[in-house]
Amino acid sequence: MNRMMSATALFLITLAPATAVEMALPTGTEILEVNGSITSSNADGKAIFDLEMLDTLPQRVTKAITPWYTGEREFSGVIISDLLEYLGASGDNVTFTALNDYAAEIPMEELENLPIILATRVDGQELSVRDKGPLFVIYPFDLDSALYNEVIFGRSVWQVASVTVH
């Protein structure tokens, strides 16, 4: 009986990191707040990130021509599906809100099936607020030219300040 309880306890402990991550508080400038249906947080049910924290998560580079810049540019940043998985997010949609309160909703299924990034850099340089930063939703235009359309452009929020999972 004790062996069975010990084995069950050990099993549950190994599952814990998959359902909740203990997060540190940001030490640098806060650039992102994620709230809504998440299981991991570091501030009253929400997760707050600085650039260094986002840089520790899986990254992707997207080289693409976009309507927002001249010529091909290299965007790099955290893969949104990995960020959401890290936070234990669940829901049908995710809303990305900019500093100016512009918001766009992206279906969770789309985020799970495409390597969409929350770009922190363009051509290796950190995105500033003046240059559509600190965060910019960038679709993998380099993988699928069909993504180059008005619906996706509307979902490509720049100056992202917060994300809400619902």
C-alpha positions in Angstrom: 0.0 0.0 0.0 2.8 2.5 0.9 4.6 1.6 -2.2 1.6 2.3 -4.3 1.0 5.7 -2.6 4.7 6.6 -3.1 4.6 5.6 -6.8 1.4 7.7 -7.2 2.9 10.7 -5.4 6.1 10.4 -7.6 4.0 10.2 -10.7 2.0 13.3 -9.8 5.1 15.3 -8.9 6.5 14.5 -12.4 3.3 15.8 -14.0 3.4 19.1 -12.0 5.8 21.0 -14.3 3.5 20.3 -17.3 0.6 22.0 -15.6 2.2 24.9 -13.8 5.5 26.6 -14.1 7.0 28.5 -11.3 8.0 31.8 -12.8 10.5 34.4 -11.7 9.6 38.0 -11.7 11.2 40.2 -14.5 14.4 42.0 -13.6 14.4 44.2 -16.6 11.8 46.4 -18.2 8.4 44.7 -18.4 7.3 44.4 -22.0 4.5 41.8 -22.0 1.6 40.8 -19.8 -0.3 37.5 -20.5 -3.6 36.9 -18.7 -6.7 34.9 -19.0 -6.9 31.2 -19.1 -3.3 30.3 -18.0 -2.1 28.1 -15.2 1.4 29.6 -14.6 1.9 33.2 -13.5 4.1 35.4 -11.5 1.8 38.3 -10.6 -1.8 37.8 -9.4 -3.0 35.4 -12.0 -1.0 36.9 -14.9 2.4 36.4 -16.3 4.7 39.4 -16.8 7.8 39.1 -19.0 10.9 41.2 -19.8 12.9 40.6 -22.9 15.4 38.4 -21.2 12.6 36.0 -20.0 11.1 35.8 -23.5 14.6 35.1 -25.0 14.8 31.9 -22.9 11.8 30.4 -24.7 12.0 28.6 -28.1 12.8 31.1 -30.9 12.3 31.3 -34.6 13.6 33.4 -37.4 11.3 34.5 -40.2 12.8 36.0 -43.3 10.1 37.7 -45.3 8.9 40.6 -47.3 6.0 42.3 -45.4 3.8 45.4 -46.0 5.4 47.1 -43.0 9.1 47.3 -44.1 10.9 47.8 -47.4 12.5 44.7 -48.8 13.1 41.3 -47.1 13.7 41.5 -43.4 14.7 39.0 -40.7 12.3 38.8 -37.8 13.2 36.8 -34.7 11.4 36.1 -31.5 9.5 33.6 -29.3 7.2 31.1 -31.0 3.8 32.0 -29.6 2.6 28.4 -29.3 5.6 27.6 -27.1 4.9 30.7 -24.9 1.3 29.6 -24.5 2.3 26.0 -23.7 4.8 27.3 -21.1 2.0 29.2 -19.4 -0.4 26.3 -19.5 -2.8 28.3 -21.7 -6.1 26.8 -22.8 -8.9 28.3 -24.8 -10.2 28.9 -28.2 -8.8 32.3 -29.0 -6.0 34.6 -28.0 -6.3 38.4 -28.2 -3.2 40.5 -28.8 -3.5 44.1 -27.7 -1.2 46.9 -28.7 0.0 49.9 -26.8 -2.6 52.1 -28.6 -5.4 49.6 -27.7 -5.6 48.1 -31.2 -6.5 44.4 -30.7 -6.8 41.4 -32.9 -8.0 37.9 -32.0 -6.2 34.8 -33.4 -7.7 31.4 -33.1 -5.8 29.1 -30.8 -5.8 26.4 -33.5 -4.0 28.7 -35.9 -1.4 29.5 -33.2 -0.9 25.8 -32.6 -0.5 24.9 -36.3 1.7 27.7 -37.5 5.1 28.9 -36.1 3.8 32.4 -35.6 6.3 34.5 -33.6 6.1 37.4 -31.2 9.1 39.2 -32.8 11.5 41.0 -30.5 14.0 41.9 -33.2 14.2 42.8 -36.8 17.5 42.3 -38.6 19.1 41.4 -35.3 18.1 44.7 -33.6 15.7 44.9 -30.7 12.3 46.4 -31.8 11.7 49.8 -30.3 8.3 51.3 -29.8 9.1 53.7 -32.6 9.8 50.7 -34.9 6.7 48.6 -34.1 8.1 47.1 -30.9 8.7 46.0 -28.4 6.8 43.0 -29.7 5.3 42.3 -33.2 3.1 39.3 -34.2 4.8 37.9 -37.3 3.3 35.0 -39.3 5.5 32.6 -41.2 5.2 34.3 -44.5 8.4 32.5 -45.5 6.7 29.1 -45.2 3.3 29.9 -46.9 2.7 32.7 -49.4 -1.0 32.3 -48.9 -0.6 34.0 -45.5 0.2 37.2 -47.3 -3.4 38.6 -47.2 -5.5 41.3 -45.5 -6.9 39.0 -42.8 -3.5 38.0 -41.6 -2.2 41.5 -41.9 -5.0 42.6 -39.5 -3.9 39.9 -37.0 -0.2 41.0 -37.2 -0.4 43.4 -34.3 2.7 45.5 -33.6 3.6 47.3 -30.4 2.0 44.3 -28.5 1.7 45.0 -24.8 -0.7 42.3 -23.6 -2.1 38.9 -24.6 -5.3 37.5 -23.3 -6.2 33.8 -23.6 -9.9 33.0 -23.7 
